[in-house]
Amino acid sequence: MDKKLVLRDKFSKIYRHLSKQEITLILGARRVGKTTLLYQLKEKLLENKVLEKNIYFLNLDLVDDLMLLKSQSEFIDYIKERISSSKIYFFIDEVQRLENPGLFLKGIYDLNLPVKFILTGSSSLEIRAKTQESLAGRKRIFYLYPFSFREYLRVQNSFLVPRLLKEKLNKIDQNEINKYLSEFLIFGGYPEVVLLNSRQEKIKTLEEIFNSYIEKDIVGFFKIEDRVSFTKLVTILASQVGNLLNNNEISGTLGIKSETVKRYLQALENTFVINTIRPFYKNVRKELTKMPKVFFLDNGLRNFALKRFKKFNDCQDQGQILENYVFSFLKKTLETYQEIYFWRTKDRAEVDFIIEHEELMAIEVKASKLKKPIFGRSLGNFIRSYHPKKAFLINLAYQGRKTISQTKINFGQAWEMYRFLHG
């Protein structure tokens, strides 16, 4: 598969931003395709008549490229010597390798030279800490995640992509989509994994991605010395996907301090392995307000942590697998200003996902084959309390609609969320 053909959903939006003076900052985990995206952006510039001599590419994982940016004043001279009548473009990969990228680039940006910076970084924590204040008003952040299911289909069978938005889809296409989704639920969306055919090759590549992440980002970059406890924590989190996150309980299980657990969780979240979501509440007496839930941004990495690669239909944890997929779908699809929550009362009524932006949406996940439009008391209680405009009950079979009061409830399979949100 030619990498040029695997275009990301965010490609057009990012490319349009290249016409802005603002710094373009692309953040995401290692191996999600940031470098490939940079080369695709470069190719698009060349197609649009930007001269190759006006495009520069630096990978700061390489010592020679990193040394080029050792001195800000020398790098400014380097840029000025290359400025002609046209704008020049600097692609800088893994910018967190700079000692202080924010101050370094702010000084150059404020010179108003005809230069455009396009940066990538693998650590949200380090990039934000080093650029937030100094680059305020000078950058726009784009997040790149492992392939979404739509991007995965674009690789495997592009004919099916527009059918994700069709309201009435024939059974043959539905079965074909579900076949691909079952594979995606187990092995996830890391591009290298997606492009492989053999199950063993996929597992081996996930292992290499995981170990590389541990070595480069965690042990090296974040200087976490207790690798054993850290790896055990990842396994515990993988087994608790969709459950409430109790730091003290994990601390006792691992035999490490609660503060250490918090530091490990922060490292995992800021290197785009996990995300936590907070409870949605209005009534502090009846609803949960503090304890978060944890999810992985990629099902493949989650399943690797547990060493579980059975076919989806044979899995005992189908509910967790499906719920984690729904979370990752929402994270990859929604805009950054659209918040994802869950809802839980103190008597344990619970709705898996609440989306809040202008209007409320509720999403419930059931790994069962419903035969008719029924739902539990939890979703019913939330609808009666908050009157969301839309709700979606994801299941493995039933497709249809039902209206309760002012809420339109959609029933459908997981891939139908594209139509639910965008159709």
N, C-alpha and C positions, 0 to 999 in steps of 0.2 A: 504494500500500500504506500503510495507516494505521500509523504508528509504534507505536501502542499495541498492535498485534497482534504485533509482532516482539519477543516476550519472550525474554530471554536465559536460558540454562540455570541461571545463578547467581541469577536474580532472586529466587526464593523464599527462598533461603538468606540473601541480603543483606537482604531485607525483614524476615525474622524477627529479624535482628540489630538492627533499629531499635528493638526493645523493650528492648535492653540499654543500660546507661548508657555503656558503652565507646564511644569514638569509632569510627565506621565509616569506614574509609579504603579507597577504590577506586582502584587504580593500573592504568594501561594507556597504550598509545600514543595519540597524537592521532588523532582521527577514528575510534575503534573503537566509539563509541556511549556514552561515559561520561555526557555531558550528557543524551542521550535517556533513559538509565537513571535518572538523577536525577529527570527529569520523570515517568517511569513510577512511581517510588517515591512521589513526591508525590501522584500521582493515586490510588495505592493507599491512602495515608493518608487522603485526602479520602473515598474510598469507605468507609473504616472510621471515619467520623464525626470525624476530626480537623478542627478549624475552619481555614479558609484563613488567617485572621488569625494563626494560630499557626505558620505555615510561611513561612520566609524563604529566598530564593534569591539567592546572590551569585556572580557570575562574575568572577574576579580577572584575567581578560584585559581587562576593562573598567576604565578608569582610575577612574571614579566609585566602583565597587564596591571596588576596591583601596584607595582613599583612606579608605573607611569603616573599614578595619581598620588604618589607619596607627598609631593609638595604642591600646594594649591597655586602658588605663584608660577611655578614652572609649568603646571598644566594649563594655566591661563595663557602663558606665552605659546604653548603648544597649539592651543585653539586659535589664537590670533594669527599665527603663521599660516593657518589653513583656511582662514576666512577669505572668501572672494565676494563676488556680487550676489551669490546665492546663499540661502540658509544652509547650515550644516547640521547633521543629525548625529548624536552620540547615543548609541545603545550600550548601556552598562549593566551587565548581568551580575547578580549576587552583590548588590551594593552595600549590604551590611558588613562586608569585609573591610570597608573603610573605617578608620578610627572614629570619625565623626562625620558621617555623610551629610547630615543636615547643614551644619555650619560650612562644610567644604563647598557644597553646591549653592548655598545661599549667596555666598560671596561672588560666585561666578554668575549666577542668575541675575543678581542686582546690577551687574555691569551692562545689562541690556544688549548683549552681543547677539548677532543673528545665529543663535545656536539653540537647538531643541534637544532636551535630554529625555530619554526613555529608559527607565530603570526597572530592574526586578530585584526582589528580595525574598528570602525563604523564612525569615523570622519576623513576625508581626511585632513582637515585643521590642526587639532591638531597633527595627526600622522606626517604629513609632516613637520610642524613647529618644532616638537620635535625630529625628526629623520633624517631630510634631510642632515644636515651638518655632524652630528656625525656618521651617519651610511653610509656615502658616500662610495661606493665601497664594502660595507659589506652586502648589502641586494638586493633582487629583489622583486618588487611589482607585485602582481596579483590582478586584480579587479574582484569581484564577484557581479553580479547584480541579480535582480529577474529573474526567468526562462525566457529564450528565447522561441519563439514558438516551436522550435525543441525540447527543453527540456520538454516543456509542452506536446507535442505530445508523447514523450517518456513515460510520465506518463499515458496519456489517451489512446493512441492507437499506440504502438511502431511499428506495421506493416507499418504504413504510413510514418515513419521517412525517410527511404531510398528513398521513392517516391518523396520527395521534390527536389531531384536532377535529376529526370527523365525528359527528354525533351518532350516526348510524354506520357501523362498520361490519362488513360480512364476517362470518365465523372463521373463514380461512385466514383472513388477515389478522383477526384477533388471536387465533391460535399461534400464528407466526410471531406476533409481537410478544405474546406470553412466553414463547420458547426462548426468545432473546432476553426477556426480562428475567427469567429464571436463572440464566447464566450470569447476568449482570448482578443479581442479588447476592450471588456467592463470590464472584471474583472482582466486582467493583469496576472502577473506571480509570485506574492509572493507565495512561496511554500505552506504555510498554507491555502491560498485561493484556490490554484489549487487542493488541495487534498480534498476539500469539494464538496458536490453535490448540496445542496440547494442554490438557489439564495439569500435567506434571510440570511443564514449562511455566505455566501461569503461577503455580505454587512456588516454584523455585525463584521466579522473578519477584514475587511478593516478599519472599524471605530476604532476597538481596536488597530490595527497597527498604524493608524494615531495619535490617542490620546497618545499612548505610546511614539511615536516619539516626539510629542510636549512636553510631560512631561520630558522625560529623556534627550533628546539631546538639545532641544531648550531652554525651560525654565530653566532646571537644568544645562546642560553642557555649553551652550552658554550664559546663564543668560540673556535671553530676557524677560523683565518683561511685556511688552505690548502684552499679548497673543492675545487679540482681534484683534489688528491691524495686527499682524503677520498672524493670521488665515485668515483674510480678504485678505491679500496679496496673500496667497496661492490660494484662490478662484479666484482672479483677474488673476493670472498667468495661472491658469487652463483654464480660458475663452479666454486667449490670445495666446494659443499654436500656434506656427507657425507664429506669428506676431512679428513685431519689438518691442523691449523692450525700453520703454521711461520712465526712472527713474523719471523725473520731473513730467510727467503726473500722474504716480502712486502716487508720493508724494502728489500731490494736491488732488487726489481722497481720499487718506487715511487721509489726514490732518497731516502728519508727515514729518520730515525733509528728504531731499534727501539723506543725509549721513546715516540716519537710514534705509532707503530703501536699500541702498547698503550693509549695514551690514546684514540685513535680507536675502538678495539675496545670499550673501556670505555664510551664515549659511546653507541655503537650498542647495546650490551647493556642499558645502563641507561635507554634510551629505547624499549626493547621492539621493536627491529628484528631483532636476532639473538639467539641463545643459543648458548653453548658447552656441550658435555657432556664429562665426564671419563671416562677408561678405568676399567673394572671390573677389579680384579686381586686375587689372593691370593698369587700366586707371582711375586715381583719379578725372578727370574732368567729367567723364560720369557715373562712378559706385559708389555705396554706399561703404563706407570704414570703418565706425565706429559702427553704431548702431547694436547690436546683436539681435538674435531671441532666444526665450526660449522654451524648451521642458521638459517634465517629463520623468524620466527614467522608469516609469511604468504607463501603461494606467489605471490600476485599481485605483491607488492612485489619478491620475488626475481626473478620473470620480467621485471618492468619494468626492473630494473637491467641485465638482459642484452638488453632490447628483443626478447624472444622471445615471440610470442603465437600460434604455430601451434597447430592442434588437437592434443590430447594424442597421438592415434594417429600423427601425423606428426612428432612431436618426436624428435630424436636423443638427447636427454638424459632419456628417460623414467624411467630408474633414479633419477636425482637428484631429479626432480620428485616421484616417488612416495615416495622416502625422506624428502624434506623434508615432504611432507604427513603421513606417519606420525609424524614428530617433532612437528609442530604439533598433531596430534590428541592425542598423549600429553600434551603440555604443557597443552593446554586441558582435558583430561579428568581427569587424575590429580590427587590431592590434593597440596598443596605439600610434604608430608613424604615423598612417594613419589619417590625419586630415579631419574633416567634416566641410564644409562651406555651405553657401547659396550664390546665386548670384542675385544681383538686381541693375538695372541701375536707374539713377535719373529720367528717364521717365517711371519707374515702370515695365519694363520688368523683369521677375523674374524666376529663376529655384530653386526648393526647396532645393536640396542637391548637393553639389559638393564635390567629394572625390579626394584628391590630394596625390599621392604617386607614384613617378616615372612616372605614366601616369594619365591623368585626366579622371574622370568618372562623368557623370551628371545623376541625378535621379529626375524625375518629378512625382508628385502624383496627380491623378485625381479620385475623388470618383464618377465616372460615368461609365456607361456601353458602352464603345466604340464599334462600329461595324466595323471599318476599321482603318488602321494605319495612323491616323492623329495626328498632334500635333500643338500647338500654336506658335505664333511668338517668344515668349520668349525663348523656347528651341531651335528654329531655329536660333535665333540671337546668342545664346551662342555657338552653333555648328559652325556657320560661323566665329565667332570671335576667338574661342579657339581650334577647331578641336579635341575634346576628342575622344579617341579611341572607347569608349563605352558609350551609354546612355540607360536609362531604363525608360519607361513611364508606371508607375503602374496604373492600372485601375481595374474595377470590372468585366470585361468580356473578352475583346479582347486579343488574344494571337497570336503573330507573330513577324516578323522582317522587317526592312526597312533600307537601307543604304543610307546615305546622305554624299556625298563626301567621306571622310575617316572614317566616324563615323557609327558604326553599332548600330542601335536603336532597342532595344528589347521592345516588348509590352507584358505585362503579369499581372497576379494578384500578390498581395503582397507576398504570400508565395513563389513565384517563384524567389524571390531575392536570395535565397540560391543557385539556379542554376546559376543565373546571376553572382554572385560573385565567386562561387567555382566550378561550373560545367565545 
